[in-house]
Amino acid sequence: MAALMNGIEDGAVSNLGLRGIRLSLAMPDVLETQFRAILRAANSGTVRILLPMISAVTEVRQARDLLKKAAGQLTRRGIRIPDPLPPLGVMIEVPGAALAANALAQHSDFFSIGSNDLIMYTLAIDRGNEHVAHLFNPLHPGLLRLLQFTADAALRARIPIAICGEMAGDPRYTALLLGLGIRELSMTPSNIPLVKQRIREMDLAGANHRAEVIMDQVDSGRIAMLLDDFNALA
């Protein structure tokens, strides 16, 4: 790894620095190697490629160009690759990506919302800092609007949308997420039974209506109260 990072300054790789797709595009030869490995593995099963820390359409285009280049390299070597190529999706984990979701949806095969990082970047909160950790709030109205904006963009473009992170695995938020139009929840196996039970108890039409009511609110305390009241009604 030290050899790969040669030429990249110490401290450049940080939460607000060279990470995710930025780091990958800074080392295109490495990304091409990764894509070639993924394409070869895709012959043995279903594969989707998810690009992390995307903030602009140009990053998706560059990554897709490198994926096609990697595919061409394998084809010229007589190595079988899947046809069509695996879906290329975007991780929505910075506010800029959520706000650009309409444009990103036109260049992506699917979305996945990284709720933990999206909350952190939206609210400018380091959960490891004891002085501000209590401000980490999944029900902040600004965060919820970013979720809604992203979900609406995916639905309009007719691409799948998923969410991962603590929100996805907490049954308290299940009805709200489904009400916003998110249908794929990624979580640790231990959380599946409770979330599955919550979904079975839920009326989807009711969840849609309750999500609309919650999205009209501007106070996170009021949102939390309404959400808990709605959840009590199943």
C-alpha positions as YAML, in Angstrom:
chain: A
units: angstrom
residues:
- id: 1
  name: MET
  ca: [0.00, 0.00, 0.00]
- id: 2
  name: ALA
  ca: [2.89, 2.35, 0.77]
- id: 3
  name: ALA
  ca: [4.15, 1.91, -2.78]
- id: 4
  name: LEU
  ca: [0.71, 2.67, -4.22]
- id: 5
  name: MET
  ca: [0.43, 5.84, -2.14]
- id: 6
  name: ASN
  ca: [3.86, 7.07, -3.21]
- id: 7
  name: GLY
  ca: [3.59, 10.73, -4.19]
- id: 8
  name: ILE
  ca: [0.44, 11.36, -2.15]
- id: 9
  name: GLU
  ca: [1.16, 13.73, 0.72]
- id: 10
  name: ASP
  ca: [0.73, 12.65, 4.32]
- id: 11
  name: GLY
  ca: [-2.66, 13.78, 5.58]
- id: 12
  name: ALA
  ca: [-4.15, 13.95, 2.09]
- id: 13
  name: VAL
  ca: [-6.33, 10.92, 2.80]
- id: 14
  name: SER
  ca: [-8.89, 12.14, 5.33]
- id: 15
  name: ASN
  ca: [-12.65, 12.58, 5.73]
- id: 16
  name: LEU
  ca: [-12.41, 15.81, 3.73]
- id: 17
  name: GLY
  ca: [-9.46, 14.81, 1.58]
- id: 18
  name: LEU
  ca: [-8.40, 12.21, -0.95]
- id: 19
  name: ARG
  ca: [-10.67, 9.26, -0.30]
- id: 20
  name: GLY
  ca: [-13.29, 7.17, -2.07]
- id: 21
  name: ILE
  ca: [-13.64, 7.89, -5.77]
- id: 22
  name: ARG
  ca: [-11.23, 10.82, -5.47]
- id: 23
  name: LEU
  ca: [-8.44, 8.50, -4.39]
- id: 24
  name: SER
  ca: [-9.40, 5.94, -7.05]
- id: 25
  name: LEU
  ca: [-9.35, 8.49, -9.86]
- id: 26
  name: ALA
  ca: [-6.02, 9.81, -8.60]
- id: 27
  name: MET
  ca: [-4.64, 6.30, -9.21]
- id: 28
  name: PRO
  ca: [-6.43, 5.22, -12.43]
- id: 29
  name: ASP
  ca: [-4.09, 2.29, -13.06]
- id: 30
  name: VAL
  ca: [-5.07, 0.82, -9.71]
- id: 31
  name: LEU
  ca: [-8.77, 1.40, -10.41]
- id: 32
  name: GLU
  ca: [-8.45, -0.33, -13.79]
- id: 33
  name: THR
  ca: [-6.82, -3.30, -12.08]
- id: 34
  name: GLN
  ca: [-9.68, -3.45, -9.59]
- id: 35
  name: PHE
  ca: [-12.23, -3.24, -12.40]
- id: 36
  name: ARG
  ca: [-10.53, -6.07, -14.30]
- id: 37
  name: ALA
  ca: [-10.65, -8.24, -11.19]
- id: 38
  name: ILE
  ca: [-14.32, -7.43, -10.64]
- id: 39
  name: LEU
  ca: [-15.21, -8.20, -14.26]
- id: 40
  name: ARG
  ca: [-13.47, -11.56, -14.08]
- id: 41
  name: ALA
  ca: [-15.24, -12.38, -10.82]
- id: 42
  name: ALA
  ca: [-18.58, -11.34, -12.33]
- id: 43
  name: ASN
  ca: [-18.47, -14.43, -14.55]
- id: 44
  name: SER
  ca: [-19.11, -16.51, -11.44]
- id: 45
  name: GLY
  ca: [-22.04, -14.61, -9.97]
- id: 46
  name: THR
  ca: [-24.10, -11.44, -9.76]
- id: 47
  name: VAL
  ca: [-21.97, -8.34, -9.28]
- id: 48
  name: ARG
  ca: [-22.78, -4.66, -8.86]
- id: 49
  name: ILE
  ca: [-20.14, -1.93, -8.64]
- id: 50
  name: LEU
  ca: [-20.71, 0.90, -6.15]
- id: 51
  name: LEU
  ca: [-18.66, 4.10, -6.37]
- id: 52
  name: PRO
  ca: [-17.98, 5.73, -2.96]
- id: 53
  name: MET
  ca: [-17.83, 9.45, -2.11]
- id: 54
  name: ILE
  ca: [-19.25, 10.62, -5.44]
- id: 55
  name: SER
  ca: [-20.00, 14.33, -5.61]
- id: 56
  name: ALA
  ca: [-20.21, 15.08, -9.35]
- id: 57
  name: VAL
  ca: [-21.36, 13.55, -12.63]
- id: 58
  name: THR
  ca: [-17.85, 13.88, -14.07]
- id: 59
  name: GLU
  ca: [-16.57, 11.36, -11.51]
- id: 60
  name: VAL
  ca: [-19.16, 8.80, -12.61]
- id: 61
  name: ARG
  ca: [-18.30, 9.36, -16.26]
- id: 62
  name: GLN
  ca: [-14.59, 8.94, -15.61]
- id: 63
  name: ALA
  ca: [-15.17, 5.75, -13.63]
- id: 64
  name: ARG
  ca: [-17.45, 4.33, -16.33]
- id: 65
  name: ASP
  ca: [-14.84, 5.13, -18.99]
- id: 66
  name: LEU
  ca: [-12.22, 3.25, -16.97]
- id: 67
  name: LEU
  ca: [-14.61, 0.32, -16.54]
- id: 68
  name: LYS
  ca: [-15.13, 0.14, -20.30]
- id: 69
  name: LYS
  ca: [-11.37, 0.41, -20.83]
- id: 70
  name: ALA
  ca: [-10.79, -2.47, -18.41]
- id: 71
  name: ALA
  ca: [-13.44, -4.52, -20.22]
- id: 72
  name: GLY
  ca: [-11.73, -3.85, -23.56]
- id: 73
  name: GLN
  ca: [-8.38, -4.93, -22.17]
- id: 74
  name: LEU
  ca: [-9.81, -8.26, -21.02]
- id: 75
  name: THR
  ca: [-11.63, -8.82, -24.30]
- id: 76
  name: ARG
  ca: [-8.46, -8.29, -26.32]
- id: 77
  name: ARG
  ca: [-6.75, -10.88, -24.12]
- id: 78
  name: GLY
  ca: [-9.50, -13.37, -24.91]
- id: 79
  name: ILE
  ca: [-10.90, -13.31, -21.38]
- id: 80
  name: ARG
  ca: [-14.66, -13.64, -21.12]
- id: 81
  name: ILE
  ca: [-16.50, -10.76, -19.47]
- id: 82
  name: PRO
  ca: [-20.20, -10.35, -18.64]
- id: 83
  name: ASP
  ca: [-22.45, -8.79, -21.26]
- id: 84
  name: PRO
  ca: [-23.86, -6.35, -20.36]
- id: 85
  name: LEU
  ca: [-21.28, -5.02, -17.93]
- id: 86
  name: PRO
  ca: [-22.19, -5.05, -14.22]
- id: 87
  name: PRO
  ca: [-24.40, -2.16, -13.05]
- id: 88
  name: LEU
  ca: [-22.44, 0.89, -11.90]
- id: 89
  name: GLY
  ca: [-23.99, 2.68, -8.95]
- id: 90
  name: VAL
  ca: [-23.35, 5.75, -6.84]
- id: 91
  name: MET
  ca: [-22.99, 6.03, -3.09]
- id: 92
  name: ILE
  ca: [-24.92, 9.07, -1.86]
- id: 93
  name: GLU
  ca: [-23.02, 10.10, 1.26]
- id: 94
  name: VAL
  ca: [-22.21, 13.78, 0.81]
- id: 95
  name: PRO
  ca: [-24.81, 16.58, 0.57]
- id: 96
  name: GLY
  ca: [-23.52, 17.63, -2.86]
- id: 97
  name: ALA
  ca: [-24.37, 14.22, -4.26]
- id: 98
  name: ALA
  ca: [-27.87, 14.32, -2.79]
- id: 99
  name: LEU
  ca: [-28.46, 17.78, -4.24]
- id: 100
  name: ALA
  ca: [-27.15, 16.60, -7.62]
- id: 101
  name: ALA
  ca: [-29.19, 13.39, -7.47]
- id: 102
  name: ASN
  ca: [-31.30, 14.25, -10.52]
- id: 103
  name: ALA
  ca: [-28.20, 14.57, -12.69]
- id: 104
  name: LEU
  ca: [-26.41, 11.62, -11.10]
- id: 105
  name: ALA
  ca: [-29.43, 9.39, -11.68]
- id: 106
  name: GLN
  ca: [-29.08, 9.93, -15.43]
- id: 107
  name: HIS
  ca: [-25.57, 8.45, -15.34]
- id: 108
  name: SER
  ca: [-25.99, 5.74, -12.68]
- id: 109
  name: ASP
  ca: [-27.58, 2.31, -12.67]
- id: 110
  name: PHE
  ca: [-28.55, 2.50, -8.99]
- id: 111
  name: PHE
  ca: [-28.18, 4.58, -5.81]
- id: 112
  name: SER
  ca: [-27.14, 3.56, -2.33]
- id: 113
  name: ILE
  ca: [-27.44, 6.10, 0.48]
- id: 114
  name: GLY
  ca: [-24.71, 5.89, 3.11]
- id: 115
  name: SER
  ca: [-26.72, 7.29, 5.99]
- id: 116
  name: ASN
  ca: [-23.94, 7.51, 8.59]
- id: 117
  name: ASP
  ca: [-21.59, 9.58, 6.45]
- id: 118
  name: LEU
  ca: [-24.43, 11.62, 4.97]
- id: 119
  name: ILE
  ca: [-25.51, 12.65, 8.48]
- id: 120
  name: MET
  ca: [-21.92, 13.40, 9.48]
- id: 121
  name: TYR
  ca: [-21.22, 15.59, 6.45]
- id: 122
  name: THR
  ca: [-24.63, 17.28, 6.46]
- id: 123
  name: LEU
  ca: [-24.48, 18.27, 10.13]
- id: 124
  name: ALA
  ca: [-20.67, 18.74, 10.27]
- id: 125
  name: ILE
  ca: [-20.42, 16.35, 13.22]
- id: 126
  name: ASP
  ca: [-17.57, 14.08, 14.24]
- id: 127
  name: ARG
  ca: [-19.19, 11.26, 16.21]
- id: 128
  name: GLY
  ca: [-15.84, 10.59, 17.85]
- id: 129
  name: ASN
  ca: [-15.86, 14.06, 19.41]
- id: 130
  name: GLU
  ca: [-17.64, 13.87, 22.75]
- id: 131
  name: HIS
  ca: [-18.53, 17.56, 22.60]
- id: 132
  name: VAL
  ca: [-20.71, 17.23, 19.49]
- id: 133
  name: ALA
  ca: [-21.55, 13.51, 19.26]
- id: 134
  name: HIS
  ca: [-24.97, 14.17, 20.80]
- id: 135
  name: LEU
  ca: [-25.86, 16.33, 17.78]
- id: 136
  name: PHE
  ca: [-25.73, 13.32, 15.44]
- id: 137
  name: ASN
  ca: [-29.42, 13.27, 14.53]
- id: 138
  name: PRO
  ca: [-30.98, 11.10, 11.78]
- id: 139
  name: LEU
  ca: [-34.21, 13.10, 12.12]
- id: 140
  name: HIS
  ca: [-32.72, 16.50, 11.36]
- id: 141
  name: PRO
  ca: [-35.12, 18.08, 8.82]
- id: 142
  name: GLY
  ca: [-32.24, 19.00, 6.51]
- id: 143
  name: LEU
  ca: [-31.04, 15.41, 6.40]
- id: 144
  name: LEU
  ca: [-34.56, 14.11, 5.75]
- id: 145
  name: ARG
  ca: [-34.94, 16.48, 2.82]
- id: 146
  name: LEU
  ca: [-31.72, 15.16, 1.31]
- id: 147
  name: LEU
  ca: [-33.08, 11.62, 1.66]
- id: 148
  name: GLN
  ca: [-36.34, 12.66, 0.02]
- id: 149
  name: PHE
  ca: [-34.58, 14.50, -2.79]
- id: 150
  name: THR
  ca: [-32.39, 11.47, -3.51]
- id: 151
  name: ALA
  ca: [-35.28, 9.00, -3.39]
- id: 152
  name: ASP
  ca: [-37.43, 11.17, -5.66]
- id: 153
  name: ALA
  ca: [-34.60, 11.44, -8.20]
- id: 154
  name: ALA
  ca: [-34.11, 7.67, -8.24]
- id: 155
  name: LEU
  ca: [-37.82, 7.02, -8.64]
- id: 156
  name: ARG
  ca: [-38.09, 9.50, -11.51]
- id: 157
  name: ALA
  ca: [-35.13, 7.89, -13.27]
- id: 158
  name: ARG
  ca: [-36.51, 4.42, -12.48]
- id: 159
  name: ILE
  ca: [-33.30, 3.18, -10.91]
- id: 160
  name: PRO
  ca: [-33.11, 1.12, -7.70]
- id: 161
  name: ILE
  ca: [-32.30, 2.94, -4.47]
- id: 162
  name: ALA
  ca: [-30.99, 1.41, -1.25]
- id: 163
  name: ILE
  ca: [-29.84, 2.72, 2.11]
- id: 164
  name: CYS
  ca: [-27.20, 1.42, 4.51]
- id: 165
  name: GLY
  ca: [-25.96, 2.55, 7.89]
- id: 166
  name: GLU
  ca: [-27.63, 2.72, 11.28]
- id: 167
  name: MET
  ca: [-30.89, 4.16, 9.94]
- id: 168
  name: ALA
  ca: [-31.40, 1.15, 7.67]
- id: 169
  name: GLY
  ca: [-31.05, -1.32, 10.53]
- id: 170
  name: ASP
  ca: [-33.14, 0.54, 13.12]
- id: 171
  name: PRO
  ca: [-36.86, -0.40, 13.02]
- id: 172
  name: ARG
  ca: [-37.70, 3.05, 14.35]
- id: 173
  name: TYR
  ca: [-36.93, 4.48, 10.90]
- id: 174
  name: THR
  ca: [-38.23, 1.65, 8.71]
- id: 175
  name: ALA
  ca: [-41.68, 3.09, 7.99]
- id: 176
  name: LEU
  ca: [-40.24, 6.53, 7.28]
- id: 177
  name: LEU
  ca: [-37.68, 5.17, 4.82]
- id: 178
  name: LEU
  ca: [-40.25, 3.08, 2.99]
- id: 179
  name: GLY
  ca: [-42.62, 6.04, 3.00]
- id: 180
  name: LEU
  ca: [-39.95, 8.07, 1.22]
- id: 181
  name: GLY
  ca: [-39.79, 5.42, -1.51]
- id: 182
  name: ILE
  ca: [-36.66, 3.53, -0.44]
- id: 183
  name: ARG
  ca: [-37.22, -0.21, -0.89]
- id: 184
  name: GLU
  ca: [-33.80, -1.76, -0.22]
- id: 185
  name: LEU
  ca: [-32.34, -1.70, 3.30]
- id: 186
  name: SER
  ca: [-28.81, -2.94, 3.98]
- id: 187
  name: MET
  ca: [-28.00, -3.89, 7.57]
- id: 188
  name: THR
  ca: [-26.12, -6.29, 9.80]
- id: 189
  name: PRO
  ca: [-27.75, -9.75, 10.01]
- id: 190
  name: SER
  ca: [-28.67, -9.28, 13.67]
- id: 191
  name: ASN
  ca: [-30.99, -6.38, 12.76]
- id: 192
  name: ILE
  ca: [-32.90, -8.23, 10.05]
- id: 193
  name: PRO
  ca: [-35.55, -9.94, 12.26]
- id: 194
  name: LEU
  ca: [-36.77, -6.72, 13.92]
- id: 195
  name: VAL
  ca: [-36.85, -4.75, 10.67]
- id: 196
  name: LYS
  ca: [-38.57, -7.62, 8.87]
- id: 197
  name: GLN
  ca: [-41.21, -7.78, 11.59]
- id: 198
  name: ARG
  ca: [-41.73, -4.02, 11.36]
- id: 199
  name: ILE
  ca: [-42.30, -4.26, 7.61]
- id: 200
  name: ARG
  ca: [-44.79, -7.10, 8.02]
- id: 201
  name: GLU
  ca: [-46.80, -5.03, 10.51]
- id: 202
  name: MET
  ca: [-46.76, -1.96, 8.32]
- id: 203
  name: ASP
  ca: [-49.37, -0.50, 6.00]
- id: 204
  name: LEU
  ca: [-47.39, 0.96, 3.10]
- id: 205
  name: ALA
  ca: [-50.06, 3.47, 2.11]
- id: 206
  name: GLY
  ca: [-50.11, 4.68, 5.70]
- id: 207
  name: ALA
  ca: [-46.32, 4.91, 5.73]
- id: 208
  name: ASN
  ca: [-46.42, 7.07, 2.59]
- id: 209
  name: HIS
  ca: [-48.93, 9.45, 4.18]
- id: 210
  name: ARG
  ca: [-47.03, 9.65, 7.45]
- id: 211
  name: ALA
  ca: [-43.80, 10.39, 5.62]
- id: 212
  name: GLU
  ca: [-45.55, 13.31, 3.92]
- id: 213
  name: VAL
  ca: [-46.69, 14.64, 7.30]
- id: 214
  name: ILE
  ca: [-43.20, 14.33, 8.75]
- id: 215
  name: MET
  ca: [-41.61, 16.07, 5.76]
- id: 216
  name: ASP
  ca: [-43.77, 19.13, 6.45]
- id: 217
  name: GLN
  ca: [-42.11, 19.58, 9.86]
- id: 218
  name: VAL
  ca: [-39.14, 21.86, 10.57]
- id: 219
  name: ASP
  ca: [-38.31, 20.82, 14.14]
- id: 220
  name: SER
  ca: [-36.46, 17.56, 14.81]
- id: 221
  name: GLY
  ca: [-38.12, 17.19, 18.21]
- id: 222
  name: ARG
  ca: [-41.56, 17.39, 16.62]
- id: 223
  name: ILE
  ca: [-40.45, 14.95, 13.92]
- id: 224
  name: ALA
  ca: [-39.27, 12.46, 16.54]
- id: 225
  name: MET
  ca: [-42.55, 12.72, 18.43]
- id: 226
  name: LEU
  ca: [-44.64, 12.21, 15.30]
- id: 227
  name: LEU
  ca: [-42.51, 9.29, 14.16]
- id: 228
  name: ASP
  ca: [-42.83, 7.52, 17.51]
- id: 229
  name: ASP
  ca: [-46.59, 8.15, 17.55]
- id: 230
  name: PHE
  ca: [-46.92, 6.74, 14.04]
- id: 231
  name: ASN
  ca: [-44.82, 3.71, 14.92]
- id: 232
  name: ALA
  ca: [-47.02, 3.01, 17.92]
- id: 233
  name: LEU
  ca: [-49.99, 2.80, 15.55]
- id: 234
  name: ALA
  ca: [-48.12, 0.25, 13.37]
...
